[in-house]
Amino acid sequence: MAGEDIWIVGISMTKFGKHPDKDTVDLAAEAVMAALADGDLSMKDMGVLAAGNLMAASAGIGQQLQKQVGQTGIPVYNVANACATGATALRTAVMALKAGECDAGLAVGVEKLAGAGLLGGGGTRSADPENWTPSGRYGQVAATDGRIGTQTMPGVFAQIGMEYGHRYGGVDFELFARISEKNHAHSTLNPLASYQKRFSLEEIMGDVMIAYPNTRPMCSANCDGAAAAVVVTDAKKKTLSLEQQRRAVKIAASVLTTDPFEEACQVLPNVNTLTKNAAKKAYEAAGIGPEDLDLVELHDCFATAELVHYDNLGLCEEGGAADFFRSGATWRDGKTPVNVSGGLESKGHPIAATGIANIWEICHHLRGEAGDRQIEGARVGLAHVIGLGSACGVHILERAAA
């Protein structure tokens, strides 16, 4: 029925990395079949499919996927929403269930990005000609790329981190490097991460500078990967085995936001306001506060991004992100572990898959199935993604009652 609780009963992700032997549909199918098996359900049980893919957004990945895993005539939504694509796909399936259209649905995100290089308009901008005539919507700002701003993702998020430091103080190059050090240390316990290597602080600070203050290990890795989730209504969950009911994870909040109107310059994207708005709505929907979270998987596309999102998600007081990190709170053994998976800097960032992969990590801790990196007694977790353009997805997940 409309309005009832929605549960994740099956979830999976492929190993992130380079998969030259598999195309986009192969990767998506691998994730889907594993998620269905994890939920002890099949395609014939699904009433909706939401499929996310950004790089080939017009290719109808959902319909292609059906041809490989089973065509049952159900509605398919093909989703593309920048780095929030996976979270948007899940929310699309959740909304169909909440509307009472079906009692089980499937969300998947998949991307082939190994070797893609820097993403964003600036990454492909040619050299300036001797004579340049502005034209079109972006004509007045295009020639300033790399001078007063940039469209490349490393540059954008470098500026965002530096702006936070300028506003609140207490931030330096070493602080951002230590955030990366934490995430790479966490990655050594995650067998599905693209990179599972610990880096010393000196190695991180001494590596190739991509966009100050982000060196190469402080940047997310473009890679191939897919993740999928099976969601069911409360009534459907009650028809499953007692073991499946025990492993079910409640979606206590599913929120998607975009930029509100602001009287401000649009040269530097504002990743803060829409994240703060999404977090506030999610906490209200779940009836909890940030102090109730046992772990967080947030969108650390760059080390600078992780810092500002401590603040945006309310994990610390306003302006207190640097002190919050230095307190040790975000390490596995801290009071609010962040990116225990290794984060995007280690796990990798196949764009459309990331939103569901972050949820996969939370689910495994809430189920007590995270292996060596398990956060003991975890009951509540938050997954966050943000895509420039902009879109922010926040999901709060809760362990099923014993």
MOPEUR-V94975 format. One record per backbone hydrogen bond with DSSP energy under -0.5 kcal/mol. CO is the residue of the C=O (numbers start at 1). NH is the residue of the N-H. If there is no record, write none. Layout:
# MOPEUR-V94975
co = <CO	CO>
nh = <NH	NH>
This chain:
# MOPEUR-V94975
co = <1	5	6	7	7	8	10	12	17	17	19	23	24	25	26	27	28	29	30	31	32	33	34	35	36	37	42	43	47	48	49	49	50	50	51	52	54	56	60	61	62	63	64	65	65	66	70	75	76	77	77	79	81	82	82	84	85	86	87	88	89	90	91	92	93	94	95	96	96	97	98	103	104	105	106	107	108	109	111	111	113	119	120	121	122	132	136	138	138	141	142	144	144	144	149	149	152	153	154	155	156	157	158	159	160	161	162	163	164	165	172	173	174	175	176	177	178	179	180	181	182	183	184	185	186	187	189	190	192	200	201	202	203	204	208	208	211	213	214	214	215	216	218	220	221	222	223	224	225	226	227	228	229	229	230	230	231	232	233	234	236	237	241	242	243	244	245	248	249	250	250	253	255	257	262	267	269	272	273	274	275	276	277	278	279	280	281	282	283	283	289	290	294	295	296	296	297	298	299	301	302	302	303	304	305	306	307	307	308	309	310	310	311	317	320	321	322	323	324	325	328	329	330	331	334	337	339	342	343	343	343	344	344	346	347	349	350	350	351	351	353	354	355	356	357	358	359	360	361	362	363	364	364	365	370	371	374	375	379	380	380	381	382	383	385	387	387	390	391	392	393	394	395	396	396	397	398>
nh = <4	234	251	9	232	249	230	228	19	224	22	27	28	29	30	31	32	33	34	35	36	37	38	39	41	40	45	46	75	106	51	77	52	108	79	110	57	59	64	65	66	67	68	68	69	70	72	49	78	51	79	53	84	81	85	88	89	90	91	92	93	94	95	96	97	98	99	101	102	100	3	233	47	231	50	229	52	227	113	225	116	153	123	124	125	134	139	141	142	144	145	147	148	149	146	147	156	157	158	159	160	161	162	163	164	165	166	167	168	169	176	177	178	179	180	181	182	183	184	185	186	187	188	188	189	190	191	193	16	204	205	206	207	207	210	216	214	215	210	211	218	219	303	222	349	115	113	17	111	14	109	12	107	231	9	10	105	7	237	238	239	240	245	246	247	248	248	400	8	252	398	396	394	392	264	269	271	276	277	278	279	280	281	282	283	284	285	286	287	288	292	293	337	382	298	339	384	300	301	220	305	306	307	308	309	310	310	311	312	313	315	316	314	320	324	325	326	327	329	328	331	336	338	334	337	296	342	346	346	347	348	221	348	195	194	351	353	354	354	355	357	358	359	360	361	362	363	364	365	366	367	369	370	368	373	374	376	378	399	294	295	397	297	395	393	390	391	259	387	257	385	255	383	252	253	381	250>
